[in-house]
Amino acid sequence: MDASVLRKIIGDDEASVREFLALFRQTAQRQRAEMHAACARGEGHQSAAVAHKLKSSARSIGAQALAEFCVEIESAVTAGNLALLREHLVAFDVEWQREKLAIDAYLGDGDGG
């Protein structure tokens, strides 16, 4: 997470930055669960659709590594490889935890679920 990337998009108002990051944290956590549930059902296309949406949001807050894992998830689905999708979801989870901790630290809380 790099708040300066977000500031270039929405401006320097700290309240807006904090609100956006809190919303991102909440939404990304839900999308993470959606990707895992879709994968468990064998619906790789749904995992890819969610990853595609999350990729743009991640880039907007400077979470480039997280966005790249979204690209990998999409690529695994395009290749029709559910085993690879599962591997990428595990790697995504590790990066998500890192990004979530950075957001928690920036916001000064751990209320993101």
LINFENQUI-V14279 format. One record per backbone hydrogen bond with DSSP energy under -1.0 kcal/mol. NH is the residue of the N-H (numbers start at 1). CO is the residue of the C=O. E is the energy in kcal/mol with one decimal. If there is no record, write none. Layout:
nh=(NH:NH)
co=(CO:CO)
e=(E:E)
This chain:
nh=(2:5:6:7:8:9:10:11:17:18:19:20:21:22:23:24:25:26:27:28:29:30:31:32:33:34:35:36:37:38:39:40:41:42:43:47:48:49:50:51:52:53:54:55:56:57:58:59:60:62:63:64:67:68:69:70:71:72:73:74:75:76:77:78:79:80:81:85:86:87:88:89:90:91:92:93:94:95:96:97:98:99:100:101:102:103:104:105:106:107:108:109)
co=(61:2:2:3:4:6:6:7:13:14:15:16:17:18:19:20:21:22:23:24:25:26:27:28:29:30:31:32:33:34:35:36:37:39:38:43:44:45:46:47:48:49:50:51:52:53:54:55:56:59:58:62:63:64:65:66:67:68:69:70:71:72:73:74:75:77:76:81:82:83:84:85:86:87:88:89:90:91:92:93:94:95:96:97:98:99:100:101:102:103:104:104)
e=(-2.8:-1.6:-1.1:-2.5:-1.5:-1.0:-2.8:-2.2:-2.2:-2.7:-2.3:-2.6:-2.5:-2.4:-2.3:-2.9:-2.6:-2.0:-2.9:-3.4:-1.8:-1.7:-2.7:-2.6:-1.8:-2.2:-2.6:-2.1:-2.5:-2.6:-2.3:-2.5:-1.5:-1.6:-3.1:-1.6:-2.6:-2.0:-2.2:-2.5:-2.3:-1.6:-2.5:-2.3:-1.1:-1.3:-2.9:-2.1:-1.7:-1.3:-2.8:-1.4:-2.1:-2.2:-1.8:-1.6:-1.8:-2.1:-2.3:-2.4:-2.5:-2.4:-1.9:-2.5:-2.0:-1.5:-2.7:-2.0:-2.4:-1.9:-2.6:-2.2:-1.8:-2.1:-2.7:-2.3:-1.7:-2.1:-3.2:-2.3:-1.6:-2.7:-3.2:-2.2:-1.7:-2.4:-3.1:-2.5:-2.3:-2.9:-1.4:-2.3)
